[in-house]
Amino acid sequence: MYNFRKVTDDLYWVGANDHRLALFENIHPLYHGVSYNAYVLLDEKTVLFDTADWSVGRQFIDNVKAVLDGRTLDYLVINHVEPDHAASIEEILLRWPEVKIVTSPKAVILLHQFGFPIDSSRVEEVREGDTKCFGKHTIAFVSAPMVHWPEAMVSFDTTNGVLFSADAFGSFRALDGKLFADEFDFDGEWIDDARRYYTNIVGKYGPQVQALLNKAANIVGLDNIKYLCPLHGPVWRKDLGYIIDKYVHWATYEPEEKGVMIVYASMYGNTETAAEVLAAKLADRGVTNTRLYDVSSTHVSYLISDLFKYSHLVLASVTYNLGIFPPMHNFLADMKALNLQKRTVALVENGSWAPRSGALMRAELEKLKHMDILDDGLTMASSLQEQNLSEMDALADAIAASVNK
């Protein structure tokens, strides 16, 4: 049974939703599923833009067949070769053996590496600035290296302003019958999944995303983009400035909001209590845009996502075997791996006989770019003592003053 939706008069979404996948890329939890998007253009020539993960392969093929309605498939444009979008390529080649592939030179190399039986006589390699006409629609190709694989490109329909944006502007979460961002309460329902997708999948490559946005502005012209058709998540046809502005913030590592994210590592509850006390003292000072997370029970993808959102971070960690508590150490490693920068950080350390986590966390943070580490901190010996309260007040004052600058 087919299940497709119309994007424009002659462009159709032929993707599918997956609610069975528990971990995206076998790392990131999916509590609301994910969509795999692909699109068919019906012009003088028929064109399929990307395929889908094999987990939804049957639905995807049914959708393509239904939209073609007996017509042959003339072209397959491959913007991105990652298996969640390329796994069904072989099925397309088997069902439509005359189809011609349009993709980047580096994508051809990766297709062979993944074992797809690609005949070079059926492949048309395109480079930055190349165009191809399929009838009334002319597609321009723009390279997007490391957004987030080296072979990636985006395809722009100069006729109707559709940008097939590959993994850019994508999001976790299944579509469940809807398709367009304006069919959802995006800012209420979707933005956290969109941010978590970007920050954990693409976040490391902020400079490359900035380069793509600049190229899109110069080559395509942002005002000429009328639709954003990503490979995951909803299609944008209204308020494109909203999601583009989010991408500018994320790609430049500028926080979306002034607020404080408190991440604590606590073995027996004492460091957790200190985090709660600090949050209360911040609220007394008018800083209420705060979030508290237990690093041991919160998946790191959620921590990274909110860290891209908020301007300030407090790390509160017990000392463990004279080092940083392991889940906190892992969080710091992920921050470094994803190129996190431009945040103001305060430190709280705990240790019954040899508190060292504060100095060690500072050393890790100093490896990151443009991090402002507050001199005010707090050292605890086991539980929060009366003599610590003046230090806690000073720390809360320093954070509040920084937030309110």
Residue pairs with C-beta under 8 A, 6 or more apart in sequence:
1 62
2 62
2 63
2 65
2 66
2 67
3 16
3 59
3 62
3 63
4 12
4 13
4 14
4 40
4 63
4 66
4 67
5 12
5 13
5 179
6 12
6 13
7 13
7 39
7 162
7 179
7 227
7 229
7 235
7 237
8 160
8 162
8 227
10 41
10 42
10 43
10 137
11 39
11 40
11 41
11 42
11 157
11 160
11 162
12 39
12 40
12 41
12 42
12 63
12 67
13 37
13 38
13 39
13 179
13 229
13 235
14 38
14 39
14 40
14 48
14 60
14 63
14 64
14 67
15 35
15 36
15 37
15 38
15 39
15 52
15 56
15 60
15 63
15 175
16 35
16 36
16 52
16 56
16 59
16 60
16 63
17 33
17 34
17 35
17 36
17 56
17 174
17 175
17 176
18 33
18 34
18 35
18 36
18 53
18 55
18 56
18 174
19 33
19 174
20 55
21 30
21 33
21 34
21 55
22 29
22 30
23 29
23 30
24 30
24 34
24 172
25 201
27 200
27 301
28 172
28 196
28 200
28 201
28 299
28 301
29 299
29 301
30 172
32 172
32 173
32 174
32 193
33 173
33 174
33 176
34 172
34 173
34 174
34 232
35 173
35 174
35 175
35 232
35 233
36 52
36 53
36 56
36 60
36 84
36 85
36 231
36 232
37 50
37 52
37 229
37 230
37 231
37 232
37 233
37 235
38 48
38 49
38 50
38 51
38 52
38 60
38 64
38 85
38 231
39 48
39 49
39 50
39 164
39 229
40 46
40 47
40 48
40 49
40 64
40 67
40 68
41 47
41 48
41 49
41 134
41 137
41 157
42 67
42 68
42 71
43 134
43 135
43 136
43 137
44 134
44 135
44 136
45 74
45 75
45 134
45 135
46 68
46 71
46 72
46 73
46 74
46 75
47 74
47 75
47 76
47 77
47 134
47 137
47 139
48 64
48 73
48 75
48 76
48 77
48 92
48 99
49 77
49 79
49 155
49 164
49 229
50 77
50 78
50 79
50 80
50 85
50 86
50 164
50 166
50 231
51 60
51 76
51 78
51 85
51 86
51 87
51 88
51 89
51 91
51 92
52 60
52 84
52 85
52 87
52 88
53 83
53 84
53 85
53 87
53 88
54 83
54 87
54 88
57 87
57 88
57 91
60 88
61 88
61 91
61 92
61 95
64 73
64 92
65 95
72 96
72 98
72 99
73 92
73 95
73 96
73 99
74 98
74 99
74 100
74 134
75 99
75 100
75 101
75 102
75 134
76 89
76 92
76 99
76 100
76 101
76 102
77 101
77 102
77 103
77 139
77 155
77 164
78 86
78 89
78 101
78 102
78 103
78 107
78 111
79 85
79 103
79 152
79 153
79 154
79 155
79 164
79 166
79 231
80 86
80 107
80 149
80 151
80 152
80 153
80 166
80 167
80 231
81 103
81 107
81 110
81 111
81 114
81 149
81 151
82 149
82 167
83 114
85 231
86 111
86 114
86 116
89 111
89 116
90 116
90 117
92 99
93 99
93 116
93 117
93 118
99 122
100 122
100 123
100 124
101 118
101 122
101 123
101 124
102 123
102 124
102 126
102 132
103 111
103 123
103 124
103 125
103 126
103 151
103 153
104 125
104 126
104 127
104 141
104 143
104 151
104 152
104 153
105 125
105 127
106 145
106 150
106 151
107 151
107 153
108 118
108 120
108 123
108 125
109 151
110 149
110 151
111 118
112 118
124 132
126 132
126 141
126 153
127 141
127 143
128 141
128 142
128 143
129 140
129 141
129 142
129 219
130 140
130 141
131 138
131 139
131 140
131 141
131 158
132 138
132 139
132 141
133 139
136 159
137 157
137 158
137 159
137 160
138 157
138 158
138 159
139 155
139 156
139 157
139 158
140 155
140 156
140 158
140 219
140 220
141 153
141 154
141 155
141 156
142 153
142 154
142 155
142 156
142 212
142 215
142 216
142 219
142 220
143 152
143 153
144 152
144 153
144 154
144 166
144 168
144 208
144 212
145 151
145 152
145 208
146 152
146 205
146 208
147 166
147 167
147 168
147 202
147 205
147 208
147 209
147 212
148 167
148 201
148 202
148 204
148 205
148 208
152 166
152 167
153 166
154 163
154 164
154 165
154 166
154 168
154 212
154 216
155 163
155 164
156 162
156 163
156 164
156 216
156 219
156 220
156 225
157 163
157 164
158 224
160 226
160 227
161 224
161 225
161 226
161 227
162 226
162 227
162 229
163 216
163 220
163 225
163 227
163 228
163 229
164 229
165 228
165 229
165 230
165 231
166 230
166 231
167 201
167 202
167 230
167 231
167 232
168 202
168 209
168 212
168 230
168 247
169 228
169 230
169 233
169 236
169 243
169 247
170 194
170 197
170 198
170 201
170 230
170 231
170 232
170 233
171 190
171 193
171 194
171 197
171 230
171 232
171 233
171 234
172 193
172 194
172 196
172 197
172 232
172 233
173 190
173 193
173 233
175 233
175 234
178 184
178 234
179 234
179 235
180 234
180 235
180 236
180 237
180 238
181 190
181 234
181 235
181 236
181 237
181 238
181 239
181 243
182 237
182 238
182 239
183 234
184 190
184 234
186 194
186 234
186 242
187 242
190 233
190 234
191 246
192 305
193 233
194 233
194 243
194 246
195 246
195 250
195 305
195 308
195 309
196 301
196 302
196 304
196 305
197 232
197 233
198 246
198 247
198 250
198 308
199 250
199 301
199 304
199 305
199 307
199 308
199 338
200 301
200 304
200 305
200 338
202 209
203 250
203 304
203 308
203 338
203 339
203 340
204 337
204 338
204 339
205 339
206 250
206 251
206 252
206 253
206 339
207 251
209 247
209 250
209 251
210 251
210 252
213 244
213 247
213 248
213 251
216 222
216 225
222 240
222 244
225 240
226 237
226 240
227 235
227 236
227 237
228 235
228 236
228 240
228 243
229 235
236 243
246 256
248 254
249 255
249 256
249 308
250 308
253 308
253 339
253 340
253 341
253 342
253 370
254 342
255 308
255 309
255 310
255 311
255 342
255 343
256 308
256 309
256 310
257 289
257 309
257 310
257 311
258 289
258 310
258 311
258 312
258 403
258 404
259 287
259 289
259 290
259 291
259 309
259 310
259 311
259 312
259 403
260 279
260 282
260 287
260 289
260 290
260 291
260 310
260 311
260 312
260 313
260 314
260 399
260 403
261 290
261 291
261 293
261 303
261 306
261 307
261 309
261 310
261 312
261 313
261 314
262 275
262 278
262 279
262 290
262 291
262 292
262 293
262 313
262 314
262 316
263 292
263 293
263 295
263 303
263 313
263 314
263 315
263 316
263 328
263 331
264 271
264 272
264 274
264 275
264 292
264 293
264 294
264 295
264 315
264 316
264 317
264 348
265 271
265 294
265 295
265 296
265 316
265 317
265 318
265 320
265 324
265 325
265 327
265 328
265 357
266 272
266 273
266 275
266 294
266 296
266 316
266 318
266 350
267 318
267 320
267 325
270 318
270 350
270 380
270 382
270 383
270 384
271 316
271 317
271 318
271 348
271 350
271 380
272 294
273 383
273 384
274 316
274 348
274 350
274 378
274 380
274 384
274 388
274 392
275 292
275 314
275 316
275 348
276 292
277 384
277 392
278 314
278 316
278 348
278 392
278 395
278 396
279 290
279 292
281 392
281 393
281 396
282 288
282 290
282 396
282 399
282 400
283 290
284 396
285 396
285 397
285 400
286 400
286 404
287 399
287 400
287 403
287 404
289 310
291 306
291 310
293 302
293 303
293 306
295 303
295 317
295 325
295 327
295 328
295 331
296 325
296 327
300 330
300 331
300 334
303 331
303 334
304 334
304 335
304 338
304 340
307 313
307 335
307 340
307 343
308 340
310 343
311 343
311 344
311 403
312 343
312 344
312 345
312 346
312 399
312 402
312 403
313 343
313 344
313 345
313 346
314 345
314 346
314 347
314 348
314 399
315 328
315 332
315 345
315 346
315 347
315 348
315 361
316 347
316 348
316 349
316 350
317 324
317 325
317 328
317 348
317 349
317 350
317 357
317 358
317 361
318 325
318 349
318 350
318 351
318 357
319 325
319 349
319 350
319 351
319 354
319 355
319 356
319 357
320 326
320 357
322 354
322 356
323 329
323 356
323 357
323 360
324 332
324 357
324 360
324 361
324 364
325 357
328 357
328 361
329 364
332 361
332 364
332 365
333 364
335 368
336 364
336 367
336 368
339 369
340 368
341 368
341 369
341 370
341 371
342 369
342 370
342 371
343 371
343 372
344 371
344 372
344 373
344 374
344 399
344 402
345 365
345 371
345 372
345 373
345 374
346 373
346 374
346 376
346 377
346 395
346 398
346 399
347 358
347 361
347 362
347 373
347 374
347 377
347 378
348 358
348 377
348 378
348 379
348 380
348 395
349 355
349 356
349 357
349 358
349 359
349 361
349 377
349 378
349 379
349 380
350 357
350 379
350 380
350 381
350 382
351 357
351 379
351 380
351 381
352 381
352 382
355 379
355 380
355 381
358 377
358 379
362 373
365 371
365 373
366 373
372 402
374 395
374 398
374 399
374 402
375 398
376 391
376 394
376 395
376 397
376 398
376 399
377 391
377 395
378 388
378 391
378 392
378 395
379 391
380 388
384 392
